[in-house]
């Protein structure tokens, strides 16, 4: 079984050995795994009450995609950055609802976006093998021979922050994405959240354990796609990686000291608010 399948969901997740409410502030330069553990402490209890199924959580993820498009429509890049951080939180919330371990997203992103071989130890596109990618809009029809990633390389990647991944994706796709523009990148991001929701729907209606496992695996890969395009969205807001806003900064500014609404850790908010509801009151 692929490691991306992770553990089967249980009634005792997070694992009992996790002190997942201990770290109540998210420091800069946190790895993806550390951020995931932090989000457990912040949102686990509320999400269990409000969104008990993975399908509800992927639907909530798609809702954040709609906010991305709204921000594009009104040409408000400040809101766009904030909504991007919200979308990232909802990716973690989906993983949380699946009962996934802390490094599941890392494994999925490596599988989709880090082609490792002795000739490409710093990674490359998993379709063309190059960095920067030379696929264009169509994926290269090229058979690549992946090699097993050495343990020390995997351990190094496991410590990458949002900014480390954002830089990596910029090296792979930044030039192409900036040429295609903000609207193209945002549309691709939203389409990936929709595909994640489709995989979740299929998983919820599967009639066999094998089908459930296949759709769970597909969902994890769609979450990796959503993360990759979200990183791309932040990058195209600048002319280069250096002057682009960073997902780290936005995420920590909003969530780093607790819930931005109730100001508590863990969050004790009631029902979620929706953009459509706020619009209807204007």
N, C-alpha and C positions, 0 to 999 in steps of 0.2 A: 504494500500500500504506500502511496506517495506520502511523504511527511506533511504535505499540505493538507491532507485530510484532518490532521490533528486528532485530539482526543474526542471521544464521543461526548456530547453534552451530558452533564450530570446535574443533580440537584445540589451539588457541593462545589460549584464553581463560583468564584475563583478558588483555586486550591487552598486547602487549609493552611499550608505553610506560607502563603502570601500574606504579608502584613500590608494589605493593599490600601488601608486607610492611614498608614503611618506617615507617608510623605505627603504633606498637605500644601506644599509649594513646589512648583516646577522650576528648577533652575535652568539657566541657559545651557546650551550644549548638551541637552539630554538626548540620549539615543531614542530610536523609535520604540524599542522595547520598554524603556523607562517611561516614555510618554504614555504608552498603552497602559502600563500599571497605574500611573497617576490617574488616568481617565477612569479606570475601574473604581478607584476610591471616590472620585468626584461624582460619577453618574450611575454607578451600578444599581443602587437602591431605587432611584427614581425610574430608571429604564425598566427594571423588573416590574414595577407597578404599571407604567404607562405603555410600554412596548414589549410585551412578553414573548413575541414571536419574531424570528428573523425577517419574515415578510413585512411586518409592521415597520421594522427598522430600515429595511431597504427602501420602503415607500417614503419614509422620513428623509432618507438620503436624497431621493429624487426631488423631494420638495426643496431641498437646499440647492439642487441644480436649477430649479425654477427661479430662485432668488438670484443666482448667478446671471441668468438671462435678463432678469429685470434690471440688475445693475448695469449690464451692458447697454440695455435699451435707453436708460436715462443718462448714460455716459458718466457714471459716478465711480471712479476708480477707488476711492476711499472705501465706499461700501463694498465694492467688489473684493477688496483684500479681506475685509472682516467676514464676509460671507464665505470666502474661501477657507478661513480658519474654522468656521462652523461646519462646512462640508467635511473637513478633515476629522473633526470630532465625531461626525456621524459615521464615517468609515470605521473608526474605532468602536463605535457603538454597535455596528453590525457584527464585527469580529467578537465583541463581547457577548452578543446574543447567540452566536454560534458555539459559545463555550471554547473559543480558540485560545491557544497559549500565546504568550507575549511576543514570540518571534514569528508568528504565522505570516504577518504581512511582509516581513523581510524575506522569508522563503519564497513567497509568491512573486515579489518584485524581482528577486534574483532569477527565478525561473523565466519570467517574461522579458527581462530587460538586461540581464548581465550574462553575456556570452563569455564564458571562461575557457581559455585554452592556454597552453604553454606559450603560444605566440601572442595571445591577447590577455595577459594577466591582469590588466587594468580594466577589463571588460569591453564589451562592444554590443552592437545590435544583434539580437538573437535571430534575425532573419538574414542580414547581409554579413554579419560578423565584423563590421567596421565601426570605428568611432572617429569622426562623426558618421552617423548613418548615411548611406547612399541609396536607400530604398526609394526615396521619393514617396509619392502617395500610394504606390502599390508595394506590397511586401516582396522582397526579393525571393525568387524561386531558386534558392540555393541550399543545398544540403550541407549543414555544418556539423562537424564532429565535436561535440562538447566533451570536455574532460572533467573528471571529478575535481571539484574545487578543494584545494588544500585547506586543512583545518585552520591554519593561521590566517588565510585570506578571508575565510568565512567569519572568523572571530573579529577581524578588523572591520568588515562590513557591518557586523552586528552592532558596532559602536557608532555608526554613522548617525548624524543628526538630520533633521529636516534639510538644513542648508547643505550638508554633504550630498544628500540625494538630489537636491535642487541643482547643485553644481554638476553632478554626474549626468543628469538628464539634459542640462544645458550643453554639456560637451557632446552628448549624443545627438540631440535634436534641436538645440537652441537656434542655430542659424536658419534651419528650415521653418521652425515655428514662427520666428519673428518675420520671416518673409511672407508667410501665410496670413499672419495677423491675429489680433485679439479675438475677433468674432469666430474665426475658424477654430482656434484653440478652445474657446469656451464651448462651442457647439460639440466638439469632440469629447470634452469633459462630461457634458450633460448626457451625451449619448451613452457613455460608459456607465453612468449611474443608472440609466434606464436598463441597460443590459444586465447590470447587477440585480436589479429588481426582477427582471425576467427569469434569471437563474434561481432566485429565491422563490418565485412563484412556482416554477417547475419542481423545485425541491419540496415545496409544501404539498404538491399534488402527486408526488411520485408514488408508485405502487410497489416498489421493491427496494430493499436496502441498497442494492447495487446502483439503482437509479438515483436514490437519495445521495449516495456517496459521489456519484458523477456530477450531480448538480451543485453539491457543496464545493467540490473542487473547482467547478466552473465559476462559482460565485467568488471564491477567493482570488481567482485570476482576474475577474472583473474589478474587484476592489483594488488590485495592484494597478490595473489600467487607470482606474479613477485617480489613484494617488499620483501616477506618472503624469497624467494630463493636468492635474491640479498644480503640480510643480511647474509644468510648462506654462500654465496660466500666469503664475507669479513672474516667471522669467520674461514673458513677452511684454510685461508692464514696464520693462526697462530696455535700454538699447544694448545692454550686455548683462552678464550675470552680476557683475560688481555693482551696477547702479539699479538693479531690480529690487523690489521689496522682497523680504524674506519671510517664508512661511513660519519659521521659528519665532520671529519677532511678533507677528500677528497672533499666533496661537498663544504664546506666553502672555502677551498683553491682555488677551481676553480671558483666558482660563487659568493662568499661572498661579493665581492666589485663591482660586475657588470659583464658584458659580458667579458669572457676571450679573445675574439678576437678584438672587437671594443673598449673595455674598457669603454663603456658607460652604463648608466642606465637611461631609458630602452635601451635595445639593439637596435642598428640602422644598423646592418649588412644587407647585401643584400641576395643573394641566399645562401643556405646551401651548404657546401662542403661535399663530400662523400668519404669514404675510397677507394672505388673501383676506383673512378676518380684519386685519388692521386697515387694509385698503377700503373695505366695505364701510368702515366707520368714518372715513374722511368725507 
